[in-house]
């Protein structure tokens, strides 16, 4: 059993233990595009059960608002090199999505620093950035503008985006009338067609039908060959082994191990199996 307390997380592999704490797991910093150093993220969990904002503000004025500290990440350090495919694995609540959002700049770390070199296309949520009252056509230009692309640039990529998403017949339909699968196809297509340096994907291959998942895998492989960096969260060890070269195992907000994706996935699955047997 791996001993993981709420107070601290010790890394299993003693060889990389000290290097992970100092953020120097990789000796070569020349091609590093993501540098996470001693990052911790803390959320305040309210102890109160207010029924509305009015009750909350009354309790706040009276000094009756109490919080519990919840550390979603604890002293996480890692480096990602350009063109690498890195997976974050671990059980629900281990801090995978929080780490992705911190790297993407969605969440500010409570402690530590995150340095990113290059543009990021976050696929944290497939519908992220979409206005559901707008059509696919309008949303493509909206999301493109959010990523800093000009209207002229998005016009050049428009047909490719719609074709990949298989939405030719629904271009001018408000996406509030789309199925979840249609929204997923559009979100993935937009994010992977804007030539970002880094793609951050959270369970992106867990949505859509089998045909769409195969297209996503092929697109990701194509992007990797072109030098795009992938940060990928998945509960599927098979997909991680297929797409990623490196894996980072998280538990209770801390790094347990980093290394070859096949080896880390095997260790992780063995720990899950051993725990279920115990």
HELIX and SHEET records of a PDB file:
HELIX    1   1 UNK A   14  UNK A   22  1                                   9    
HELIX    2   2 UNK A   53  UNK A   61  1                                   9    
HELIX    3   3 UNK A   96  UNK A  104  1                                   9    
HELIX    4   4 UNK A  136  UNK A  146  1                                  11    
HELIX    5   5 UNK A  151  UNK A  165  1                                  15    
HELIX    6   6 UNK A  168  UNK A  170  5                                   3    
HELIX    7   7 UNK A  175  UNK A  177  5                                   3    
HELIX    8   8 UNK A  180  UNK A  192  1                                  13    
HELIX    9   9 UNK A  204  UNK A  206  5                                   3    
HELIX   10  10 UNK A  210  UNK A  225  1                                  16    
HELIX   11  11 UNK A  237  UNK A  243  1                                   7    
HELIX   12  12 UNK A  261  UNK A  277  1                                  17    
SHEET    1   A 3 UNK A  67  UNK A  81  0                                        
SHEET    2   A 3 UNK A  32  UNK A  46 -1                                        
SHEET    3   A 3 UNK A 111  UNK A 116 -1                                        
SHEET    1   B 6 UNK A 120  UNK A 123  0                                        
SHEET    2   B 6 UNK A 198  UNK A 202  1                                        
SHEET    3   B 6 UNK A 229  UNK A 233  1                                        
SHEET    4   B 6 UNK A  85  UNK A  89  1                                        
SHEET    5   B 6 UNK A 246  UNK A 251  1                                        
SHEET    6   B 6 UNK A 254  UNK A 260 -1                                        
END                                                                             
